[in-house]
Amino acid sequence: MEHIVFDIISWIGLTICIGAFFIKDVFWLRLATLVGCSLLFVYYSHIAIPQGVISNLLVLLINAYYLLHFAKARRAEKASQQSAIPARSLTTEAE
């Protein structure tokens, strides 16, 4: 039974990684690849294939780095938008 669970994990991970090739948005592409490689990392760790473990771990870390970089840039953008003073109209009504 345990073997079937890990096979299912590997198939889901592989499906997500292959499906990521069809994603155009960079954020969702990296997130899908992160999830897929995480599942494949678990699978390759279980069956003790060092090449699979190392390659999926590297891709996982690269995507995690860029997702954190993306989140940091997004936070900085929101902070700059909130600190900007909205332009106010200085006109007065004519009587």
C-alpha positions as CSV (number, residue, x, y, z in Angstrom):
1,M,0.0,0.0,0.0
2,E,2.8,2.4,0.8
3,H,4.4,1.8,-2.6
4,I,1.1,2.8,-4.3
5,V,0.9,6.1,-2.3
6,F,4.4,7.1,-3.4
7,D,3.7,6.2,-7.0
8,I,0.6,8.4,-6.8
9,I,2.7,11.2,-5.4
10,S,5.2,10.8,-8.2
11,W,2.5,10.9,-10.9
12,I,0.8,14.0,-9.4
13,G,4.2,15.7,-9.2
14,L,5.1,14.8,-12.7
15,T,1.7,16.0,-14.0
16,I,2.0,19.3,-12.2
17,C,5.6,19.8,-13.6
18,I,4.6,19.0,-17.1
19,G,1.4,21.1,-16.8
20,A,3.6,24.1,-15.7
21,F,4.9,24.3,-19.3
22,F,1.5,25.5,-20.3
23,I,1.3,28.3,-17.7
24,K,2.1,31.8,-19.0
25,D,1.9,33.8,-15.7
26,V,5.4,33.6,-14.1
27,F,4.1,33.5,-10.5
28,W,1.8,30.6,-11.1
29,L,4.5,28.8,-13.3
30,R,7.0,29.0,-10.4
31,L,4.4,28.0,-7.8
32,A,3.3,25.0,-9.9
33,T,6.9,23.9,-10.5
34,L,7.7,24.3,-6.8
35,V,4.8,22.1,-5.8
36,G,5.5,19.5,-8.5
37,C,9.2,19.3,-7.7
38,S,8.4,19.1,-4.0
39,L,6.3,16.0,-4.6
40,L,9.0,14.5,-6.9
41,F,11.6,15.2,-4.2
42,V,9.5,13.3,-1.7
43,Y,9.2,10.4,-4.2
44,Y,12.9,10.2,-5.1
45,S,13.9,10.5,-1.5
46,H,11.7,7.5,-0.7
47,I,13.1,5.3,-3.4
48,A,16.7,6.6,-2.8
49,I,17.6,7.9,-6.2
50,P,20.2,10.6,-5.5
51,Q,20.1,12.2,-9.0
52,G,16.3,12.7,-8.6
53,V,16.6,14.1,-5.1
54,I,19.4,16.5,-6.0
55,S,17.8,17.7,-9.3
56,N,14.4,18.3,-7.8
57,L,15.8,19.9,-4.7
58,L,17.8,22.4,-6.9
59,V,14.8,23.2,-9.0
60,L,12.7,23.5,-5.8
61,L,15.2,25.9,-4.2
62,I,15.5,28.0,-7.4
63,N,11.8,28.5,-7.7
64,A,11.4,29.2,-3.9
65,Y,14.1,31.9,-4.3
66,Y,12.3,33.6,-7.2
67,L,8.9,33.3,-5.4
68,L,10.4,35.0,-2.3
69,H,12.0,37.6,-4.6
70,F,8.6,38.1,-6.3
71,A,6.8,38.5,-3.0
72,K,9.5,41.0,-1.7
73,A,9.1,43.1,-4.9
74,R,5.3,43.0,-4.6
75,R,5.5,44.2,-0.9
76,A,7.8,47.0,-1.9
77,E,5.5,48.1,-4.7
78,K,2.5,48.1,-2.3
79,A,4.4,50.1,0.3
80,S,5.5,52.7,-2.3
81,Q,1.9,53.0,-3.5
82,Q,0.6,53.5,0.0
83,S,3.2,56.1,0.9
84,A,2.5,58.2,-2.2
85,I,0.4,61.2,-1.5
86,P,-2.6,61.5,-3.7
87,A,-2.7,64.6,-5.9
88,R,-5.4,66.9,-4.7
89,S,-7.1,69.5,-6.7
90,L,-6.2,73.0,-5.6
91,T,-9.0,74.7,-7.5
92,T,-11.7,76.4,-5.6
93,E,-15.3,76.9,-6.6
94,A,-16.0,80.2,-8.3
95,E,-18.8,82.1,-6.7
